């Protein structure tokens, strides 16, 4: 770790609990590097997480942090942003935490366009609780709760976010780290609800259950199967099968929720 980045971590809480080969440390490192590159005020940042492997990140990060209940990170983050709109509020959430029990909070945060940056750690499985399938587990993949293969169609979470009204939507992977850092930087600077889905690796459960090989092999799969948004536009549906489209999908402006809410307060107080 660069010495200059140590101040962003609670070093007394390290080493972390994540398995060897897990991508969670890479995503956490990308977030810290993005914050450092942008020179954001450390005391004006609040990082919120729910429950799951990814959600342990808040315990290691030296910001204002909140480790909340399963699926409720965005609900807590909304309360924080409404009370303190001056804070940069960041949510760290996993594919199960965000898309399953937290799914309704996710779509309404998108719809409201509240100024929160949400980084989704997508390793296609529930890692903390022994490898159950999640709403982002691919069809046909194996999990402890899908021993004969998953038949549920998985969400495209970026498309869901776009459809629900998020104004910044992007996807990266834990292999393409320089790009991931840049996407997180843009998300942090964006005014409105921003989403960065990050395709990650879980060699302990997803990799082992699906016989994907070592952590290195799983990283190579991300390298070999990722295509850019521009390249994907020229590919057929058949050519895109099994591919991971990465890059920026949406970057638009729309009224931000806390600002609109303040207008309502002023109107109610007769100031408008």
C-alpha positions as CSV (number, residue, x, y, z in Angstrom):
1,X,0.0,0.0,0.0
2,X,1.2,3.5,-0.8
3,X,2.1,5.3,2.4
4,X,-0.1,8.2,1.4
5,X,-3.2,5.9,1.3
6,X,-2.8,4.6,4.9
7,X,-4.7,7.5,6.4
8,X,-7.8,6.2,4.7
9,X,-7.7,2.9,6.6
10,X,-8.2,1.9,10.2
11,X,-5.0,0.0,10.2
12,X,-5.7,-1.5,13.6
13,X,-8.6,-3.4,12.0
14,X,-6.3,-5.1,9.5
15,X,-5.6,-7.7,8.2
16,X,-9.1,-8.1,6.6
17,X,-11.3,-11.2,6.7
18,X,-11.6,-11.7,2.9
19,X,-10.4,-14.9,1.3
20,X,-7.3,-15.1,-0.9
21,X,-8.2,-14.2,-4.4
22,X,-11.4,-12.3,-3.4
23,X,-11.9,-9.1,-5.4
24,X,-13.3,-7.1,-2.5
25,X,-9.9,-5.6,-1.5
26,X,-9.4,-4.5,-5.1
27,X,-12.7,-2.6,-5.2
28,X,-12.0,-1.1,-1.8
29,X,-8.6,0.0,-3.0
30,X,-10.0,1.5,-6.2
31,X,-12.5,3.5,-4.1
32,X,-9.7,4.8,-1.9
33,X,-7.5,5.7,-4.9
34,X,-10.4,7.5,-6.5
35,X,-11.1,9.6,-3.4
36,X,-7.3,10.4,-3.0
37,X,-7.0,11.4,-6.7
38,X,-10.0,13.8,-6.3
39,X,-8.6,15.2,-3.1
40,X,-12.0,14.9,-1.4
41,X,-12.3,16.0,2.2
42,X,-12.0,12.8,4.3
43,X,-14.1,14.3,7.1
44,X,-16.9,15.1,4.6
45,X,-17.3,11.5,3.4
46,X,-19.7,9.0,4.9
47,X,-19.5,5.3,3.7
48,X,-22.5,3.1,4.4
49,X,-22.8,-0.7,4.0
50,X,-25.3,-3.4,4.7
51,X,-24.5,-7.1,5.4
52,X,-22.2,-9.4,3.5
53,X,-18.6,-9.9,2.6
54,X,-18.4,-6.6,0.8
55,X,-20.1,-4.8,3.6
56,X,-17.2,-5.5,5.9
57,X,-15.3,-2.8,4.0
58,X,-16.7,0.0,6.1
59,X,-14.9,-1.4,9.2
60,X,-11.6,-1.0,7.5
61,X,-12.1,2.5,6.1
62,X,-11.2,5.6,8.1
63,X,-14.1,7.8,7.2
64,X,-17.5,8.5,8.8
65,X,-18.9,5.0,8.4
66,X,-22.1,3.1,9.1
67,X,-22.5,-0.7,9.0
68,X,-26.2,-1.3,8.8
69,X,-28.7,-4.2,8.4
70,X,-29.2,-6.5,5.5
71,X,-30.3,-4.7,2.4
72,X,-30.9,-1.4,4.1
73,X,-27.7,0.4,3.3
74,X,-29.5,2.7,0.8
75,X,-32.3,3.5,3.3
76,X,-29.8,4.5,5.9
77,X,-27.7,6.4,3.3
78,X,-30.9,8.3,2.2
79,X,-31.5,9.4,5.8
80,X,-27.9,10.6,6.2
81,X,-28.0,12.5,2.9
82,X,-31.3,14.2,3.8
83,X,-29.9,15.2,7.2
84,X,-26.5,16.2,5.9
85,X,-26.7,17.0,2.2
86,X,-23.2,18.5,2.5
87,X,-21.7,15.1,2.9
88,X,-20.4,12.9,0.1
89,X,-22.4,9.7,0.8
90,X,-21.1,6.4,-0.6
91,X,-22.8,3.0,-0.4
92,X,-20.8,-0.3,-0.6
93,X,-23.1,-3.2,-1.2
94,X,-23.0,-6.7,-2.6
95,X,-25.1,-8.4,-5.3
96,X,-27.4,-10.1,-2.8
97,X,-27.5,-7.2,-0.3
98,X,-28.4,-4.7,-3.1
99,X,-30.5,-6.7,-5.6
100,X,-32.4,-9.1,-3.4
101,X,-33.5,-7.9,0.1
102,X,-32.3,-4.3,-0.8
103,X,-33.8,-4.3,-4.4
104,X,-36.7,-2.0,-3.6
105,X,-34.5,0.5,-1.8
106,X,-32.2,0.4,-4.9
107,X,-34.9,1.2,-7.5
108,X,-36.3,4.0,-5.4
109,X,-32.9,5.6,-4.8
110,X,-32.4,5.5,-8.6
111,X,-35.9,6.9,-9.1
112,X,-35.4,9.8,-6.7
113,X,-32.0,10.7,-8.1
114,X,-30.6,11.4,-4.6
115,X,-26.9,12.3,-4.6
116,X,-25.4,9.0,-3.4
117,X,-22.7,7.0,-5.1
118,X,-23.4,3.2,-4.9
119,X,-20.6,0.7,-5.6
120,X,-21.9,-2.8,-6.1
121,X,-19.5,-5.7,-5.4
122,X,-20.9,-8.3,-7.8
123,X,-19.3,-11.7,-7.3
124,X,-22.5,-13.6,-8.4
125,X,-23.1,-15.3,-5.1
126,X,-23.8,-14.9,-1.4
127,X,-20.2,-15.3,-0.1
128,X,-20.6,-14.7,3.6
129,X,-23.4,-17.2,4.2
130,X,-21.9,-20.2,2.3
131,X,-22.6,-19.6,-1.3
132,X,-26.3,-19.3,-2.0
133,X,-27.3,-18.0,-5.4
134,X,-28.2,-14.3,-5.7
135,X,-30.3,-12.3,-8.2
136,X,-27.1,-11.8,-10.2
137,X,-26.0,-15.4,-10.4
138,X,-26.0,-16.4,-14.1
139,X,-28.5,-18.9,-15.4
140,X,-27.1,-22.4,-15.2
141,X,-24.5,-21.6,-12.6
142,X,-24.2,-23.7,-9.5
143,X,-24.5,-22.6,-5.8
144,X,-25.3,-24.3,-2.5
145,X,-29.0,-23.5,-3.1
146,X,-28.8,-24.4,-6.8
147,X,-26.9,-27.8,-6.7
148,X,-28.4,-28.7,-10.1
149,X,-28.0,-25.3,-11.7
150,X,-29.7,-22.0,-11.3
151,X,-32.9,-21.5,-13.3
152,X,-33.7,-17.9,-12.2
153,X,-32.9,-15.4,-14.9
154,X,-30.3,-12.9,-13.5
155,X,-30.8,-9.1,-13.5
156,X,-28.7,-6.9,-15.7
157,X,-28.3,-4.4,-12.8
158,X,-27.0,-1.6,-15.0
159,X,-30.1,-1.8,-17.2
160,X,-32.3,-1.9,-14.1
161,X,-30.6,1.2,-12.7
162,X,-31.0,3.1,-16.0
163,X,-34.7,2.1,-16.3
164,X,-35.3,3.1,-12.7
165,X,-33.8,6.6,-13.3
166,X,-30.2,6.6,-12.1
167,X,-28.4,9.4,-13.8
168,X,-24.9,7.9,-13.8
169,X,-24.5,4.2,-14.5
170,X,-21.2,2.3,-15.2
171,X,-19.7,-1.2,-14.9
172,X,-16.1,-2.2,-14.4
173,X,-14.3,-5.3,-13.2
174,X,-11.6,-6.1,-10.7
175,X,-9.2,-7.0,-13.5
176,X,-9.5,-3.6,-15.2
177,X,-8.4,-1.5,-12.2
178,X,-7.3,1.8,-13.8
179,X,-10.6,2.0,-15.7
180,X,-12.5,1.1,-12.5
181,X,-10.8,3.9,-10.6
182,X,-11.8,6.4,-13.3
183,X,-15.4,5.2,-13.3
184,X,-15.6,5.6,-9.5
185,X,-14.1,9.1,-9.8
186,X,-16.7,10.1,-12.3
187,X,-19.5,8.6,-10.1
188,X,-18.2,10.6,-7.1
189,X,-18.2,13.8,-9.0
190,X,-21.6,13.2,-10.5
191,X,-24.5,15.2,-8.9
192,X,-27.3,12.6,-8.6
193,X,-27.6,8.9,-8.0
194,X,-24.6,7.2,-9.4
195,X,-24.0,3.4,-9.7
196,X,-20.8,1.5,-10.5
197,X,-21.4,-2.2,-10.7
198,X,-18.1,-4.0,-10.3
199,X,-17.8,-7.6,-11.5
200,X,-15.7,-9.4,-8.9
201,X,-14.3,-12.8,-8.1
202,X,-15.2,-15.3,-5.4
203,X,-12.9,-18.3,-5.8
204,X,-14.0,-19.8,-2.5
205,X,-17.7,-20.3,-3.4
206,X,-18.6,-19.3,-6.9
207,X,-15.3,-20.4,-8.5
208,X,-15.2,-23.7,-6.6
209,X,-18.9,-24.6,-7.2
210,X,-18.6,-23.8,-10.9
211,X,-15.1,-25.4,-11.4
212,X,-13.6,-22.2,-12.7
213,X,-10.1,-22.9,-11.5
214,X,-7.8,-20.7,-9.4
215,X,-8.3,-17.0,-8.5
216,X,-5.8,-16.2,-11.3
217,X,-7.9,-18.2,-13.8
218,X,-11.0,-16.3,-12.7
219,X,-9.2,-13.0,-13.3
220,X,-8.1,-14.1,-16.7
221,X,-11.8,-14.9,-17.5
222,X,-12.7,-11.3,-16.7
223,X,-9.9,-10.1,-18.9
224,X,-10.9,-12.4,-21.8
225,X,-14.7,-11.9,-21.6
226,X,-14.9,-8.1,-21.1
227,X,-15.8,-5.9,-24.0
228,X,-16.2,-2.1,-24.0
229,X,-19.5,-0.3,-24.5
230,X,-18.4,0.9,-27.9
231,X,-17.3,-2.5,-29.0
232,X,-20.6,-4.0,-27.8
233,X,-22.6,-1.7,-29.9
234,X,-21.2,-3.3,-33.0
235,X,-21.7,-6.9,-31.8
236,X,-24.7,-9.2,-32.4
237,X,-26.7,-10.7,-29.5
238,X,-25.0,-14.0,-30.2
239,X,-21.5,-12.5,-30.1
240,X,-22.3,-10.8,-26.8
241,X,-23.4,-14.1,-25.2
242,X,-21.2,-14.7,-22.1
243,X,-19.5,-11.3,-22.5
244,X,-19.2,-8.6,-19.8
245,X,-19.9,-5.1,-21.2
246,X,-17.9,-2.6,-19.3
247,X,-17.7,1.2,-19.3
248,X,-20.1,4.1,-18.9
249,X,-23.7,3.5,-19.9
250,X,-25.5,6.7,-18.6
251,X,-24.3,10.1,-17.7
252,X,-27.1,12.7,-17.7
253,X,-28.3,15.6,-15.6
254,X,-31.6,15.7,-13.7
255,X,-33.0,17.5,-10.6
256,X,-31.3,16.2,-7.4
257,X,-33.6,15.0,-4.6
258,X,-32.2,16.8,-1.6
259,X,-32.2,20.1,-3.5
260,X,-35.8,19.6,-4.6
261,X,-36.8,18.7,-1.1
262,X,-35.3,21.9,0.3
263,X,-37.5,23.8,-2.2
264,X,-40.5,22.1,-0.7
265,X,-39.5,23.1,2.8
266,X,-39.1,26.7,1.7
267,X,-42.4,26.6,-0.1
268,X,-44.1,25.2,3.1
269,X,-42.5,28.0,5.1
270,X,-43.8,30.6,2.7
271,X,-40.3,31.6,1.5
272,X,-41.2,31.1,-2.1
